[in-house]
Amino acid sequence: MEARAEHKFARISPRKVKIVCDMIRGKDVETAQALMAATPKAGCELVSKVLKSAVANAENNFNMDPDKLYVKATYANEGPILKRGMPRAQGRMYRINKRTSHITVIVAEKE
């Protein structure tokens, strides 16, 4: 049995979040939380919130023991891009892409 949590349309680039996702994949929940608390990365705060939500889902919806949970899978997919412009010389405009992410964390119980 596994439980999941998602954060859609997070206003952070998926490239920044994937670093944190790779760091905690396969670890138990307590270790993953401790790693993210001690790491100064931009995506740590968001992934930590999603991980806490996945643990709460596992505990409340599926009656899993929170001490036996580990991060089975975690990934950050690309969301829609907000396209903005920056004025440049001679009336031109350069495009600025404000990227968004869909962050997913799946936790499961150790056998």
Number of C-alpha atoms within 10 A of each C-alpha: 9 17 22 21 21 20 16 15 16 20 16 18 21 20 14 15 24 18 16 25 23 13 13 22 19 15 17 20 23 14 13 21 19 12 17 20 13 9 12 10 13 14 22 21 17 17 27 19 14 21 25 15 18 23 27 18 18 24 16 12 10 12 10 19 14 18 13 14 22 23 27 20 17 24 20 26 16 17 18 14 15 11 10 11 11 9 10 9 7 6 6 10 12 11 11 12 13 13 18 20 24 20 26 20 25 21 28 23 18 13 5
